[in-house]
Each structure stands twice: as C-alpha cells, then as structure tokens.
Amino acid sequence: MKNIGLKRGLSAMYGSIVLKVAFGLVGLLLFTRLLGKKSMSDITPFDLIYTLVLGGLLEETIYDEKIKLSHFFLALTVWGVMIYIIEALVQKNSTINKWIKGQPCILVQDGQLNIKGLNSNHVEMEQLRTMMRQQNCFSLKEAKYVILETGGTISVMRNEEEDAVLTILLIDEGAINEKALLSIHQTKDWLLDILKEEGQSQVTEIAYAEWSREHGLYWKTYAESVKEPYKIDG
C-alpha cells in the first residue's frame, strides 16, 4: 500500500510539473506576442525585466510543491495583464513611453562629444570606442554622429571623407594612459610636448585623445563638448 501511495504521489508531482511547464510555455508565447516583433537589439531594459520576472515565477512554481497550479495561473494572469496595461499606456502616451522605455541619446554630435550624455548613461570612453568598432568605426575622428539607442546599441553616421584607421586611446577623461604610450613606444613627455605645441598645456582639460600612425594625435576637450544635444525623438 505504501508503494502504491508513493507511486501516486510521484505521478501527481510529475503531472503537476508537466502542467506548470506547459502553462509557463504558453505564458512565454503570450509575452512574446505582447512585445511584438522585436529583434534582440530592440528589447529595452523593461522588456528584459518582464522576461526575468516571468522566468522567476516559473522557476519557483516548478520547484516548490506548495505552490499549486492555480496559484501559478493566477500569478501568470496578473503579470500578463500588468504587462498588457503598461504596453498599452506606453503606446498611447509619449511621456510614459519616454519614462519607461527611455529615449535615444546623442553621444557624438557634429563630431563633438556629449559629455553629459556619456555620464548620464554611464558610458566610459573605452566602452564608446568598443561599440564604435563594432559598427566599423575605429576613430572618433571618423564619427559625425553617434546615437545610443534605447536597447543599448549605438548607431553611427560617419564622416564620408574619413578613412577607417585603427587608433590608440592615450588620454581618457583627463588621465594619460601610460600603458598605451608604451605600446606605441612613446613617453608621457612626448605626448605633453605635442599638446604644448598645439597650445594645450592642461591634460585634465582633455576629455579624449587618440593616436594613429596615419593621422597622429587627435583630441577633444571638455570645453568643446556638446552643450545642447539634439532631441531626435521629440
């Protein structure tokens, strides 16, 4: 009798897990439909939160026998309704859309850095360079516009007259990168002499400086940074 009771208990447990997974799959499919036809690059941080919470609900439900299928169905329904309401509000109200989804930010405008935009989005110079290289733009000198999209990717409009060259970051937010100088077999004094010849004596005033064999040293100061970036999405 004990074996029969044990088998029935295991069967009920396995059956419950199967049903929970099935409901979870249905929930994920419905969630995908709610988000619409987006590529991974179009997914916003809030879309990711939706998915993570849904995954957490499913995980806890599967491994916790105390949570019944009806409880999971209720949580899934409530979460789905909340997502639907939020998405509807986002589509109908531009203010809510900007607050929840965010809006694109211009990081480089007419070849000038938007320091405030970089700082408010916590984008470091090396991160910016990495993202630019992924867009086949290897130098700030090549970039006319760089836009940080709501999904975390960037869009780059290049200066047509500039050819792609590999550059080395020598000054990052007012600090000299001495390891980078060693990699091109140069010294800190060499860099300071070039800057002085061009009338730039204060390294701390330089937001960004890069070097390439083809074009030599190229830099941007904080004073040159964008004061009023364009509002590209209204």
Contacts in CASP RR format, 6 or more apart in sequence:
PFRMAT RR
TARGET T0000
AUTHOR 0000-0000-0000
METHOD contacts of the structure
MODEL  1
MKNIGLKRGLSAMYGSIVLKVAFGLVGLLLFTRLLGKKSMSDITPFDLIY
TLVLGGLLEETIYDEKIKLSHFFLALTVWGVMIYIIEALVQKNSTINKWI
KGQPCILVQDGQLNIKGLNSNHVEMEQLRTMMRQQNCFSLKEAKYVILET
GGTISVMRNEEEDAVLTILLIDEGAINEKALLSIHQTKDWLLDILKEEGQ
SQVTEIAYAEWSREHGLYWKTYAESVKEPYKIDG
13 65 0 8 1.000
16 65 0 8 1.000
16 69 0 8 1.000
17 62 0 8 1.000
19 69 0 8 1.000
20 58 0 8 1.000
20 61 0 8 1.000
20 62 0 8 1.000
20 69 0 8 1.000
20 72 0 8 1.000
21 58 0 8 1.000
21 62 0 8 1.000
23 69 0 8 1.000
23 72 0 8 1.000
23 73 0 8 1.000
23 76 0 8 1.000
24 54 0 8 1.000
24 58 0 8 1.000
24 72 0 8 1.000
24 76 0 8 1.000
27 54 0 8 1.000
27 76 0 8 1.000
27 80 0 8 1.000
28 54 0 8 1.000
30 80 0 8 1.000
31 50 0 8 1.000
31 51 0 8 1.000
31 54 0 8 1.000
31 80 0 8 1.000
31 83 0 8 1.000
34 80 0 8 1.000
34 83 0 8 1.000
34 84 0 8 1.000
34 87 0 8 1.000
35 43 0 8 1.000
35 47 0 8 1.000
35 50 0 8 1.000
35 87 0 8 1.000
38 47 0 8 1.000
41 149 0 8 1.000
41 151 0 8 1.000
41 152 0 8 1.000
41 153 0 8 1.000
42 151 0 8 1.000
43 151 0 8 1.000
44 100 0 8 1.000
44 101 0 8 1.000
44 102 0 8 1.000
44 150 0 8 1.000
44 151 0 8 1.000
45 151 0 8 1.000
46 86 0 8 1.000
46 100 0 8 1.000
46 101 0 8 1.000
50 83 0 8 1.000
53 79 0 8 1.000
54 76 0 8 1.000
54 79 0 8 1.000
57 72 0 8 1.000
57 75 0 8 1.000
57 76 0 8 1.000
57 79 0 8 1.000
58 72 0 8 1.000
60 67 0 8 1.000
61 67 0 8 1.000
61 71 0 8 1.000
61 72 0 8 1.000
61 75 0 8 1.000
86 100 0 8 1.000
89 96 0 8 1.000
90 96 0 8 1.000
90 97 0 8 1.000
90 100 0 8 1.000
90 101 0 8 1.000
91 97 0 8 1.000
98 233 0 8 1.000
101 150 0 8 1.000
102 150 0 8 1.000
103 150 0 8 1.000
103 233 0 8 1.000
103 234 0 8 1.000
104 147 0 8 1.000
104 148 0 8 1.000
104 149 0 8 1.000
104 150 0 8 1.000
104 232 0 8 1.000
104 233 0 8 1.000
105 114 0 8 1.000
105 117 0 8 1.000
105 120 0 8 1.000
105 121 0 8 1.000
105 147 0 8 1.000
105 148 0 8 1.000
105 229 0 8 1.000
106 114 0 8 1.000
106 117 0 8 1.000
106 145 0 8 1.000
106 146 0 8 1.000
106 147 0 8 1.000
106 148 0 8 1.000
106 226 0 8 1.000
106 229 0 8 1.000
106 230 0 8 1.000
106 232 0 8 1.000
107 113 0 8 1.000
107 114 0 8 1.000
107 117 0 8 1.000
107 118 0 8 1.000
107 121 0 8 1.000
107 123 0 8 1.000
107 128 0 8 1.000
107 146 0 8 1.000
107 147 0 8 1.000
107 148 0 8 1.000
107 154 0 8 1.000
108 114 0 8 1.000
108 140 0 8 1.000
108 143 0 8 1.000
108 144 0 8 1.000
108 145 0 8 1.000
108 146 0 8 1.000
109 145 0 8 1.000
109 226 0 8 1.000
109 229 0 8 1.000
109 230 0 8 1.000
110 144 0 8 1.000
110 145 0 8 1.000
110 226 0 8 1.000
111 140 0 8 1.000
111 143 0 8 1.000
111 144 0 8 1.000
111 145 0 8 1.000
111 159 0 8 1.000
112 220 0 8 1.000
112 224 0 8 1.000
112 225 0 8 1.000
112 226 0 8 1.000
113 140 0 8 1.000
113 207 0 8 1.000
113 208 0 8 1.000
113 220 0 8 1.000
113 224 0 8 1.000
113 225 0 8 1.000
113 226 0 8 1.000
114 225 0 8 1.000
114 226 0 8 1.000
114 229 0 8 1.000
115 207 0 8 1.000
115 222 0 8 1.000
115 225 0 8 1.000
115 226 0 8 1.000
116 225 0 8 1.000
116 226 0 8 1.000
116 229 0 8 1.000
117 123 0 8 1.000
117 229 0 8 1.000
118 124 0 8 1.000
118 125 0 8 1.000
118 128 0 8 1.000
121 148 0 8 1.000
123 148 0 8 1.000
124 172 0 8 1.000
124 173 0 8 1.000
125 169 0 8 1.000
125 172 0 8 1.000
125 173 0 8 1.000
125 207 0 8 1.000
125 208 0 8 1.000
126 169 0 8 1.000
126 172 0 8 1.000
128 146 0 8 1.000
128 154 0 8 1.000
129 140 0 8 1.000
129 167 0 8 1.000
129 169 0 8 1.000
131 153 0 8 1.000
131 154 0 8 1.000
132 138 0 8 1.000
132 140 0 8 1.000
132 143 0 8 1.000
132 146 0 8 1.000
132 154 0 8 1.000
132 156 0 8 1.000
135 154 0 8 1.000
135 155 0 8 1.000
135 156 0 8 1.000
136 164 0 8 1.000
137 143 0 8 1.000
137 146 0 8 1.000
137 156 0 8 1.000
137 158 0 8 1.000
137 164 0 8 1.000
138 164 0 8 1.000
138 165 0 8 1.000
138 166 0 8 1.000
138 167 0 8 1.000
139 162 0 8 1.000
139 164 0 8 1.000
139 165 0 8 1.000
139 166 0 8 1.000
139 167 0 8 1.000
139 210 0 8 1.000
139 212 0 8 1.000
139 215 0 8 1.000
139 218 0 8 1.000
140 167 0 8 1.000
140 208 0 8 1.000
140 210 0 8 1.000
140 218 0 8 1.000
140 220 0 8 1.000
141 159 0 8 1.000
141 162 0 8 1.000
141 167 0 8 1.000
141 210 0 8 1.000
141 215 0 8 1.000
141 218 0 8 1.000
142 158 0 8 1.000
142 159 0 8 1.000
142 162 0 8 1.000
142 163 0 8 1.000
142 164 0 8 1.000
142 165 0 8 1.000
143 156 0 8 1.000
143 157 0 8 1.000
143 158 0 8 1.000
143 159 0 8 1.000
144 157 0 8 1.000
144 158 0 8 1.000
144 159 0 8 1.000
145 155 0 8 1.000
145 156 0 8 1.000
145 157 0 8 1.000
146 154 0 8 1.000
146 155 0 8 1.000
146 156 0 8 1.000
146 157 0 8 1.000
147 154 0 8 1.000
147 155 0 8 1.000
147 156 0 8 1.000
147 232 0 8 1.000
148 154 0 8 1.000
149 155 0 8 1.000
163 214 0 8 1.000
165 212 0 8 1.000
165 213 0 8 1.000
165 214 0 8 1.000
165 215 0 8 1.000
166 212 0 8 1.000
167 210 0 8 1.000
167 211 0 8 1.000
167 212 0 8 1.000
167 218 0 8 1.000
168 180 0 8 1.000
168 183 0 8 1.000
168 184 0 8 1.000
168 210 0 8 1.000
168 211 0 8 1.000
168 212 0 8 1.000
169 177 0 8 1.000
169 180 0 8 1.000
169 208 0 8 1.000
169 209 0 8 1.000
169 210 0 8 1.000
170 176 0 8 1.000
170 177 0 8 1.000
170 180 0 8 1.000
170 181 0 8 1.000
170 191 0 8 1.000
170 209 0 8 1.000
170 210 0 8 1.000
170 211 0 8 1.000
170 217 0 8 1.000
171 177 0 8 1.000
171 191 0 8 1.000
171 203 0 8 1.000
171 206 0 8 1.000
171 208 0 8 1.000
171 209 0 8 1.000
171 219 0 8 1.000
172 208 0 8 1.000
173 207 0 8 1.000
173 208 0 8 1.000
174 203 0 8 1.000
174 204 0 8 1.000
174 205 0 8 1.000
174 206 0 8 1.000
174 207 0 8 1.000
175 203 0 8 1.000
176 188 0 8 1.000
176 191 0 8 1.000
176 203 0 8 1.000
178 188 0 8 1.000
181 187 0 8 1.000
181 188 0 8 1.000
181 190 0 8 1.000
181 191 0 8 1.000
184 211 0 8 1.000
191 209 0 8 1.000
191 217 0 8 1.000
192 203 0 8 1.000
194 217 0 8 1.000
195 201 0 8 1.000
195 203 0 8 1.000
195 206 0 8 1.000
195 217 0 8 1.000
195 219 0 8 1.000
200 206 0 8 1.000
200 219 0 8 1.000
200 221 0 8 1.000
205 221 0 8 1.000
205 222 0 8 1.000
205 223 0 8 1.000
206 219 0 8 1.000
206 220 0 8 1.000
206 221 0 8 1.000
206 222 0 8 1.000
207 220 0 8 1.000
207 221 0 8 1.000
207 222 0 8 1.000
207 224 0 8 1.000
207 225 0 8 1.000
208 219 0 8 1.000
208 220 0 8 1.000
209 217 0 8 1.000
209 218 0 8 1.000
209 219 0 8 1.000
209 220 0 8 1.000
210 217 0 8 1.000
210 218 0 8 1.000
210 219 0 8 1.000
211 217 0 8 1.000
211 218 0 8 1.000
212 218 0 8 1.000
END
